Structure formats: structure tokens, C-alpha cells
Amino acid sequence: MQMGQVILECITAYGADNFMNAIYILWLRQLKRYFRSKSRMVGSLGQPILFLVALGFGFGPIFEKAGAGNYLQFITPGIIAMGILFTAVFTGIEIIWDRQFGFLKETMVAPVSRLQIMIGRTLGGATVATIQGVIVFCLTLFVGFRPVSIAMIPVAIFFMFLIALAFTALGTAIASVLDDMQGFQLIMNFVVMPTFFLSGALFPLQGLPGPIELIANLDPLTYGIDGLRGALSNASHLGLHTDLLVLLSMVTALVIAGSYLFSKMEI
Amino acid sequence: MERPIIEVKNLVRKFDELIAVNDVSFDVKKGEIFAFLGPNGAGKSTTIKILTTLLNPTYGSVRVNGFDVVNNEDDVRHSFGIVFQDPSLDDELTAWENMEFHGVLYGVPKAIRNSKIEELMKFVELWDRKDEIVKNFSGGMKRRLEIARGLLHHPKILFLDEPTLGLDPQTRNHIWSYVENLNKTEGLTIFFSTHYIEEAERIAHRVAVIDHGVIVASGTPEELKARSGVDSLEDAFLKLTGKDIRDENADGSGNFRMHNRVWRR
């Protein structure tokens, strides 16, 4: 073996683009894992579709009688966001599995920074969650949802990605402070579910009681859903620019918080 | 004399009130097979975590391949390969993908990476199963793959933290013959811990015994046996560390947060 040469080439090739390569391989890993676990993929589609069918058709007539228009058109963006929210939080929390199955150690002793690990994982998880959102979107077309404009679909996908980023980062932050999966139910009931139900996914934000409105205004998902609603149904309540601005700052804050907590995590 | 490849001076590591490692000093020479022995909770894993940059020391200096583990983290990380006590492969990926992941993280260029992966996987006799998902591998196969992975970035030191735990005698034998072979042909420094004392007696050039966070003896297996006046290293070990059964988690690793990292900087 020509070891000397091997080492020399290793050193010269190790440079700036290694920063991106490490992020890329972490991202790729998340995608491979997603596409290989078909049962998870299909399983996590069941819930949004059930919500869409049951609520969309169930509350549709009342919603229309109240003069608020087509309920299916109204909740579909909320349902898409729901699919993204659950997948994103879950892929973030997966770090706990990685720690339990030891794989996290392999990444932690590698000569890459924790920031790179965090970025790679978060982008991977967010991509997976976005794909999940797009699949839910396609399924809603069969149920009867009609987007107002084809041209706005890329904007909708961009909003999906922002929602995915925010909640993958949140999942990572949560996973960094939890020791094991025991706390998972707690997170579902006190973080994920309230985030979803108080976001205006299922009901309009106009005329809500004060405290509920306050919570909805602090909920990142509110802006994500409003943005999606703007892009898909042309029915944004807050305005696309506000949505984008607020969502972007919340994504930034969550990614920073996630990175910070992740860097403090012990294995 | 050549500088030791691992230099540990007055290493202390505390977890809150508990002192897991208490003023430990030792050296490992280049090309040596060094066994680090001790009962459960003696401070073994904590020391290995510090040597491999997973934990920071509370006090003392640790140099690996000439680099400081706190200030030159990345240089230290390039210098060693490690096989952890528990499996650390991604079960959902294939054997080859696990190797590739490692190669990319360590910045091994693609052209070299692919040929090196092939060479190493042939070395541990897993090349014909490279495209299988790791989930289907036996414990011994996973261990072999981890050894191959640990060598991919051409480290100077290979850390093996109880690499043969839970494996059958055939596999254990197999793994140690790989390791000895690597030491002889490549001059790779081996640092390992084990509870199978006879393994240390058979292959280690030098041994250190740690107990209650302190090194209680070190030297060649022969020296340790002679000093204790017994025939086997296992008896010497029992003489040195007593016969009490230890609390598994006494070194506290894994349960404590890294407060330290914050205020050391």
C-alpha cells in the first residue's frame, strides 16, 4: 500500500468543500432512511387524510351555512401543514434513537463540527417532511381540493419547507434535552398537538377569544398555514409578506436554539 | 526517545460531586498494544471518552498524537479510529453506505475512499455482503465492520472499548488476530479495554489497571504477575482490585450533562 501518498492526498483534499460534503452525507442519510421505511411513510399519511375527510366533509355544511365558504378548501392547507409538522418533529426527535442505538457517537467523534451535524440533519429532516407535505397535497387533490393557481404552487412548497425547517429544529432541540423516548408522549400532548390545534389549521383566526388569539399569534405554525393558505387558496389572513417575515425569523431562532442545545448534549 | 503517542498527565474528571477519574497519568508508546483494565465504574469509559474528545477533562492535560484534546479537537479526531463498547452503525443503511458515510465525514477523497473501502471490507471478510442492510448482520459481523470503518481514515491509533463483549470465542479470536495483524503490519497503536483479562494477557504489550479512578498498577503482563506473585493476569487483576462487585453505573457517564464544557471556555 502506498500509505504516504494516501495520507498526503487526504490532507490536500481536506478543505472548505469538506464542510459541504459532511452536511450532504448527513442529509442523504436522512433521505435514505425515509425512503426505506415505507411503513412509516404510509403510516404518517393516514392521519392527515383521515382529518381531511372526516372534518372536511363533516363540518363542511355548517361552515357553508355560516357563510364562510368551502371548508375543504379552507382546511386543506392546515392538513398539509399537519403532515409536515408531525414528520418534522419526529425526524428531529430521532436523534434520541441515534443516541440509543449508538450511531450518534460515530458522528460525534468525527472531525466535523456540531453545527455541521445539526445543519445536515435538520436539512435532511426538513426535506423529508416537505416531501411528506407534497404527498399529502397530491392526495388532497383526489379528495376534491383545488388550488387557485398553479403558478403559486412553488410558493406553497417553499412555505412547506419553512414549516418543515422550523419543526425539525424544534424536534432536535427537544431531543437534545430529553434522555429517552419516555418523554415522547409528553411532547406530543403538550407541544405538538397544541401547536397544531391552536394554529388556525381547523378554524379561521378572526373573532377568537383573546388568550386563544394570543397563543395563535405566538405559534410558528399559524404563519406557515396562513402562508400556505395564501399560496393555495388565495385566502391569507395576515398577508404573505408578514407570514414570510415572521416564519423566517422563527425558523432562524429555532435553528439557533436547536444548534445551541445540540452542542450542549452529552452522549 | 520518541514522543509517546498518548500522553495523559494528572487527568481529573468530575461529574458534579463524583470524581470519576482522579489524577491519572500514563503514556502509550507508538506502535504499542496497550490494555486498559478495570472493574465496572472504575473510570475506564470516562478516560476513553476524554481521550476520544467526547468529554472534556476537568483538570489535567491529555495529548493524542501530539495534539491537545481540548484545543485541537479535530486533529485529535483525525488521529484515531474507534470501536465503541456498544454498536454504533446505522442499522438502516447497508454495510457499504456505513463505510461511505464515515469516509465522507472524515474527508477521505472519493477516489481513495472507494478503493480503501473495498480493501478494508475484504480484510474483515465482508466485501461479498457490502450491499446488505446492517440490521441483518450478526454481532460479530457488525464488530468487524466497525473495525473496518474505524480504519478507513488511516488513523494512527485504534481505540477498542470492550470490542469483544458478548461475542463467541471464535469471533473473539478472529477479531484479535485482525488487530494483532494490523499492529504488526501497519505499526498501528492499539488502545483497548476489556473484561476478558486473558485477552489482555495474550496480546497486550503493556497493561494499566484503573480502580476507583486511580491507576493502581501498570507494566507488562509479566511484570504485573511477578509483582503480585501469581500465575495469571486475571489473578493479578483480582489481587489489585479486590473481589467486591461494582456498581455498573458508578462512573456516571451518560447520566450527567456537560456543565463543564460551558465554563471551561
HADDOCK unambig.tbl for C-alpha pairs under 7 A between the chains (distance, minus, plus):
assign (segid A and resid 10 and name CA) (segid B and resid 107 and name CA) 6.99 0.50 0.50
assign (segid A and resid 10 and name CA) (segid B and resid 108 and name CA) 5.55 0.50 0.50
assign (segid A and resid 10 and name CA) (segid B and resid 109 and name CA) 6.27 0.50 0.50
assign (segid A and resid 13 and name CA) (segid B and resid 109 and name CA) 6.30 0.50 0.50
assign (segid A and resid 14 and name CA) (segid B and resid 107 and name CA) 5.50 0.50 0.50
assign (segid A and resid 18 and name CA) (segid B and resid 107 and name CA) 5.87 0.50 0.50
assign (segid A and resid 21 and name CA) (segid B and resid 104 and name CA) 6.55 0.50 0.50
assign (segid A and resid 22 and name CA) (segid B and resid 104 and name CA) 6.12 0.50 0.50
assign (segid A and resid 22 and name CA) (segid B and resid 105 and name CA) 5.03 0.50 0.50
assign (segid A and resid 25 and name CA) (segid B and resid 101 and name CA) 6.27 0.50 0.50
assign (segid A and resid 25 and name CA) (segid B and resid 104 and name CA) 6.95 0.50 0.50
assign (segid A and resid 33 and name CA) (segid B and resid 92 and name CA) 6.24 0.50 0.50
assign (segid A and resid 101 and name CA) (segid B and resid 87 and name CA) 7.00 0.50 0.50
assign (segid A and resid 101 and name CA) (segid B and resid 88 and name CA) 6.42 0.50 0.50
assign (segid A and resid 102 and name CA) (segid B and resid 86 and name CA) 6.48 0.50 0.50
assign (segid A and resid 102 and name CA) (segid B and resid 87 and name CA) 5.94 0.50 0.50
assign (segid A and resid 102 and name CA) (segid B and resid 88 and name CA) 4.23 0.50 0.50
assign (segid A and resid 103 and name CA) (segid B and resid 88 and name CA) 4.24 0.50 0.50
assign (segid A and resid 103 and name CA) (segid B and resid 89 and name CA) 5.43 0.50 0.50
assign (segid A and resid 103 and name CA) (segid B and resid 90 and name CA) 5.92 0.50 0.50
assign (segid A and resid 105 and name CA) (segid B and resid 88 and name CA) 6.79 0.50 0.50
assign (segid A and resid 106 and name CA) (segid B and resid 88 and name CA) 6.14 0.50 0.50
assign (segid A and resid 109 and name CA) (segid B and resid 52 and name CA) 6.80 0.50 0.50
assign (segid A and resid 109 and name CA) (segid B and resid 53 and name CA) 6.78 0.50 0.50
assign (segid A and resid 109 and name CA) (segid B and resid 54 and name CA) 6.63 0.50 0.50
assign (segid A and resid 109 and name CA) (segid B and resid 77 and name CA) 6.25 0.50 0.50
assign (segid A and resid 110 and name CA) (segid B and resid 77 and name CA) 6.05 0.50 0.50
assign (segid A and resid 110 and name CA) (segid B and resid 105 and name CA) 6.38 0.50 0.50
assign (segid A and resid 110 and name CA) (segid B and resid 106 and name CA) 6.28 0.50 0.50
assign (segid A and resid 111 and name CA) (segid B and resid 74 and name CA) 4.80 0.50 0.50
assign (segid A and resid 111 and name CA) (segid B and resid 77 and name CA) 5.36 0.50 0.50
assign (segid A and resid 111 and name CA) (segid B and resid 78 and name CA) 6.31 0.50 0.50
assign (segid A and resid 111 and name CA) (segid B and resid 106 and name CA) 6.11 0.50 0.50
assign (segid A and resid 112 and name CA) (segid B and resid 105 and name CA) 6.77 0.50 0.50
assign (segid A and resid 264 and name CA) (segid B and resid 258 and name CA) 6.53 0.50 0.50
assign (segid A and resid 266 and name CA) (segid B and resid 254 and name CA) 6.92 0.50 0.50
assign (segid A and resid 266 and name CA) (segid B and resid 257 and name CA) 5.85 0.50 0.50
assign (segid A and resid 266 and name CA) (segid B and resid 258 and name CA) 5.95 0.50 0.50
assign (segid A and resid 267 and name CA) (segid B and resid 254 and name CA) 5.84 0.50 0.50
